[in-house]
Amino acid sequence: MSVGYGSAGLTVPEGMPMGGYLDRQGPSAGTLDPLEVSAVTWSDGERRFALAVADLVCVNDDLAERARRAAGCELWLAATHTHAGPETGCVPGGGPTPRAVARPGRRGGSHRRPQGCGQ
């Protein structure tokens, strides 16, 4: 059995709407504490599994599905439920994730696969 770990920064562009509170005043105005996506992977040589946790208030189904396809293995994606992150479009019953969150690599975020996943 092999185990891997990886993490990457989750960049919130200045001006992006922030989530977590209904009466939040104004968009992102910089970074106080960096946000991350972290993952642990396991492989028995035939099957791979990853558990990832993102510093987001919630994870919508569409974001989880995109992450599974990008990982190339079975993936469970969870949120830390931070109230200091970007608006993710969470509504009862689910909703689409805003593009800037769903594709952070296009907005300055970083993406690395943990060792043992998708190789």
C-alpha positions in Angstrom: 0.0 0.0 0.0 1.3 3.5 -0.8 0.1 6.7 0.7 0.6 10.3 -0.6 -0.2 13.8 0.6 -0.4 17.0 -1.3 -1.7 20.5 -0.9 -2.1 23.6 -3.0 -3.0 27.2 -2.4 -6.5 28.4 -3.2 -6.2 31.9 -4.5 -9.2 34.2 -4.1 -8.8 37.1 -6.6 -9.3 40.6 -5.3 -12.8 41.8 -6.0 -14.4 38.3 -5.8 -17.6 38.0 -3.8 -17.0 36.4 -0.4 -19.3 33.9 1.2 -20.2 32.7 4.6 -22.3 35.5 5.9 -25.5 37.0 4.4 -24.6 40.6 5.5 -20.9 40.5 4.4 -19.9 44.0 3.2 -17.9 44.1 0.0 -15.8 41.6 -2.0 -12.4 40.2 -1.3 -9.8 42.9 -0.6 -6.7 40.8 -0.2 -5.5 37.8 1.8 -5.3 37.7 5.6 -4.9 33.9 6.0 -4.1 31.7 2.9 -6.7 29.1 1.8 -5.7 25.6 0.7 -6.9 22.4 -0.8 -5.2 19.3 0.8 -5.5 15.7 -0.1 -4.4 12.3 1.1 -4.3 9.3 -1.3 -4.1 5.6 -0.9 -3.2 3.0 -3.5 -2.9 -0.8 -3.3 -1.3 -0.9 -6.7 -4.6 -1.5 -8.5 -7.0 0.9 -7.0 -6.5 4.5 -5.9 -8.6 6.6 -3.5 -8.2 10.3 -2.5 -9.7 12.3 0.3 -9.5 16.1 -0.3 -10.5 19.0 1.9 -10.9 22.5 0.5 -11.0 25.7 2.5 -14.5 26.6 1.2 -17.9 27.1 3.0 -19.3 24.2 1.0 -18.8 22.0 -2.0 -21.5 21.8 -4.7 -22.0 18.6 -6.7 -20.7 20.2 -9.9 -17.4 21.1 -8.3 -17.0 17.7 -6.7 -17.6 16.0 -10.1 -15.0 18.2 -11.8 -12.5 17.4 -9.1 -13.1 13.7 -9.5 -12.5 13.9 -13.2 -9.3 15.9 -12.7 -8.0 13.6 -10.0 -8.3 10.5 -12.2 -9.3 8.2 -9.3 -12.1 7.8 -6.8 -12.2 11.1 -4.8 -14.2 12.3 -1.8 -14.1 16.1 -1.6 -15.2 18.0 1.5 -15.2 21.6 2.7 -13.7 23.0 5.9 -16.8 25.2 6.1 -14.7 28.3 6.5 -16.6 31.6 6.6 -13.5 33.4 5.3 -13.6 32.1 1.7 -15.1 32.9 -1.6 -18.8 32.7 -2.4 -19.4 29.1 -3.7 -23.0 29.4 -4.7 -24.3 27.1 -1.9 -28.0 26.9 -1.7 -30.4 24.3 -0.4 -30.7 21.5 -3.0 -27.4 22.6 -4.7 -26.5 25.1 -7.3 -23.8 25.8 -9.8 -20.4 26.8 -8.5 -19.2 30.2 -9.7 -16.5 29.9 -12.4 -13.8 31.6 -10.5 -14.1 29.0 -7.7 -14.7 26.0 -10.0 -11.6 26.8 -12.1 -9.1 28.4 -9.7 -6.1 27.5 -11.9 -7.4 30.0 -14.5 -7.5 32.7 -11.9 -4.0 32.3 -10.3 -4.6 29.3 -8.1 -2.3 26.3 -8.2 -3.1 22.6 -8.9 -1.0 19.6 -8.0 -2.0 16.0 -7.9 -1.0 14.2 -4.7 1.4 11.3 -5.1 -0.4 8.1 -6.0 -3.5 9.6 -7.6 -4.0 9.7 -11.4 -0.6 8.3 -12.1 
